[in-house]
Amino acid sequence: MSLAFLGWSEGRVLVGRGPFETRAVPPETGVAFYRNDFGLDSSEPWLIPSESALLSKEEAMEWAGIEGPVDVSWDNLEASPFAEVFQEITTSIRWGIFEKTVPVVVEKGRVDAGGAAALVSRALSASEPLVPYGIVADGRGFAGMSPEHLLILDGRTLKTMALAGTARAEEREVLAVDEKEIREHEFVAQALVSKLGDLGNLSRGARVVMDLGPIVHFHTPIEVELNQDEPVDALIRRLHPTPALGPLPRTGETMSRLIAWREKLGAPDEFGAPFGAVVDGAFRAIVAIRGVWWNGKDVFLPAGCGVIEPSRLVNEWRELRLKREAVKARFGI
Ligand SMILES: C=C(O[C@H]1C=CC=C(C(=O)O)[C@@H]1O)C(=O)O
């Protein structure tokens, strides 16, 4: 069994069944999913499904047909590997190599009862602003509910967003005036504006608080009316990774340092990468966060946190736990 899915517009979900035909470029008509790793290293990221449909949430859950219990027992997550990476990051920031970067920690577990594929129908239960996404093949896959769109492209209208700066729902008022969180967010918003400003007429919305139940984030919508048609692969490369998941400045050197830290802490290759789809020329991609990865009975729950000069280890560790706990609660695991 292989399948892929992505929350589409107007509450619908794009679903596709394998086998998938892989391609280097998107088809001009019809449906293809886009799957890549964080470094965008795949030579054939476009996956054309054997059959596809745009369904309501309920229809999509029925279509997936893999409900059932999933009980996961989680290992204790050691803080010391993250503390070492955090130390290396703060030193690199002091040396002026980075202004911001985003380490990723991974909580590991095992499925005790049921099958991990049932996580697909849990992801499909997502409600806006969360977007369900995932792909499953040969007993491995990932499924998530992402709050972050990397790119929505319809004709010459491009939409993206800065999503960074985090607090517990109870701390919503203090988030709004927290200088460190505002600075972290503004790094992302301003980087997006400068990456896209030369492509057309850009409008940046106001910074608002996005409510996700137990967790809240700063959110700034950004829209560009493009001067000309732009190939979607080029736009993805221009945007990804934004400083919400990637380094600032983004250079070959800062990317390889981040990828080395991600590998050291065991981040899945697709975590934080764009996951998307094209339907008759219209493209949407989310950032693959707030998800669960699995391989057979092994389950991985990654989370990242933006680190800037004023960031402190204990606070970041707490934020990482908050993000993981929010995912566990939504998936009921
Ligand atoms: C990297 C993650 O979240 C991103 C999205 C929202 C807020 C973030 C933050 O405040 O660091 C991150 O940029 C994650 O959930 O693993």
The ligand as an SDF file (V2000), in Angstrom:
LIG
                    3D

 16 16  0  0  0  0  0  0  0  0999 V2000
   10.4210   24.2110   13.9570 C   0  0  0  0  0  0  0  0  0  0  0  0
    9.1760   24.1170   14.4040 C   0  0  0  0  0  0  0  0  0  0  0  0
    8.3200   25.1890   14.4390 O   0  0  0  0  0  0  0  0  0  0  0  0
    8.5300   26.3660   13.6810 C   0  0  0  0  0  0  0  0  0  0  0  0
    7.1940   26.9500   13.4470 C   0  0  0  0  0  0  0  0  0  0  0  0
    6.6200   27.7980   14.3680 C   0  0  0  0  0  0  0  0  0  0  0  0
    7.3810   28.3340   15.4240 C   0  0  0  0  0  0  0  0  0  0  0  0
    8.7160   28.0870   15.5020 C   0  0  0  0  0  0  0  0  0  0  0  0
    9.5480   28.6780   16.5910 C   0  0  0  0  0  0  0  0  0  0  0  0
    9.0310   29.5010   17.3710 O   0  0  0  0  0  0  0  0  0  0  0  0
   10.7290   28.3220   16.7070 O   0  0  0  0  0  0  0  0  0  0  0  0
    9.4300   27.3260   14.4470 C   0  0  0  0  0  0  0  0  0  0  0  0
    9.9620   28.2730   13.5920 O   0  0  0  0  0  0  0  0  0  0  0  0
    8.6220   22.8510   14.8930 C   0  0  0  0  0  0  0  0  0  0  0  0
    7.4300   22.7790   15.1880 O   0  0  0  0  0  0  0  0  0  0  0  0
    9.3590   21.8630   14.9700 O   0  0  0  0  0  0  0  0  0  0  0  0
  1  2  2  0
  2  3  1  0
  2 14  1  0
  3  4  1  0
  4  5  1  0
  4 12  1  0
  5  6  2  0
  6  7  1  0
  7  8  2  0
  8  9  1  0
  8 12  1  0
  9 10  2  0
  9 11  1  0
 12 13  1  0
 14 15  2  0
 14 16  1  0
M  END
$$$$
